[in-house]
Amino acid sequence: MRSFKNDASLQTVSFATLSNNLDHQVHAVGGHLKSALQKILSIRPYLQGRDKELAEMVSDIKAFIKKLEFWEQHINGDSRHFPVIYKISQSLLEPHDNRS
């Protein structure tokens, strides 16, 4: 059985690094995670399909990781493709009315 624990070909990516200009408090990090987790949950039933072989599942997961890497390289701080992050970033940039 292959051990992934010490596999040099595997790489971790921090989603928080995609938004160097955003607030990294809990609500902002949650915005990052929500988009990614929604995508993972959407492919989960596909991965759990009947008569699906382990090699197929590994291939599907590797393809998904490649897509994430592509997005990370091409997003360049533009979060419009991630609606939750975009909404949070826009609300943080809006001027607040301090007239009380």
C-alpha positions in Angstrom: 0.0 0.0 0.0 1.3 3.4 -0.9 2.0 5.9 1.9 1.1 9.4 1.2 2.5 10.7 4.5 6.1 11.1 3.1 5.3 11.4 -0.6 7.4 14.3 -2.0 5.1 14.6 -5.1 2.2 15.7 -2.9 1.9 19.4 -2.2 -0.3 21.4 0.1 -1.7 24.8 -0.8 -2.9 27.4 1.6 -6.1 29.0 0.3 -5.5 32.0 2.6 -2.5 33.0 0.4 -4.8 33.7 -2.5 -6.0 36.9 -0.9 -3.0 38.9 0.4 -5.2 42.0 0.4 -8.0 40.6 2.4 -8.7 40.4 6.1 -7.6 37.0 7.4 -9.9 36.9 10.4 -12.3 34.0 11.0 -15.1 35.4 8.7 -12.6 35.9 5.8 -11.0 32.5 6.1 -14.5 31.0 6.3 -15.3 32.6 3.0 -12.2 30.9 1.4 -13.2 27.5 2.8 -16.9 27.7 2.0 -16.2 27.8 -1.8 -13.7 25.0 -1.7 -15.7 22.8 0.6 -18.8 23.3 -1.6 -16.9 22.0 -4.6 -15.5 19.1 -2.7 -19.0 18.2 -1.4 -20.4 18.4 -5.0 -17.9 15.9 -6.3 -18.2 13.5 -3.3 -21.3 11.7 -4.6 -19.5 11.2 -7.9 -16.5 9.7 -6.1 -18.7 7.4 -4.1 -20.5 6.0 -7.2 -21.3 2.3 -7.5 -18.7 0.1 -9.2 -16.1 2.8 -9.0 -12.5 1.5 -8.8 -10.0 3.1 -6.5 -7.7 4.1 -9.4 -10.6 6.1 -10.9 -11.2 7.9 -7.6 -7.5 8.7 -7.3 -7.5 10.0 -10.9 -10.6 12.2 -10.2 -9.1 13.7 -7.1 -5.8 14.4 -8.8 -7.7 16.2 -11.6 -9.5 18.3 -9.0 -6.2 19.2 -7.3 -4.8 20.2 -10.7 -7.8 22.5 -11.2 -7.3 24.1 -7.8 -3.6 24.7 -8.7 -4.7 26.3 -12.0 -7.1 28.6 -10.2 -4.4 29.5 -7.7 -2.0 30.5 -10.4 -4.4 32.4 -12.5 -6.6 34.2 -10.0 -4.1 37.0 -9.2 -6.2 38.4 -6.4 -9.4 38.5 -8.4 -12.0 36.8 -6.3 -15.0 37.2 -8.6 -15.0 33.5 -9.4 -15.5 32.8 -5.7 -18.8 34.5 -4.8 -18.5 34.2 -1.0 -15.0 35.6 -0.9 -16.0 38.4 -3.4 -19.0 39.4 -1.3 -16.9 39.6 1.9 -14.1 41.5 0.2 -16.6 44.0 -1.3 -18.3 44.6 2.0 -14.9 45.2 3.6 -14.0 47.7 1.0 -17.2 49.7 1.2 -17.0 53.0 3.2 -19.0 52.9 6.4 -21.4 55.7 7.2 -20.2 57.0 10.6 -23.0 59.6 11.0 -25.0 58.6 14.1 
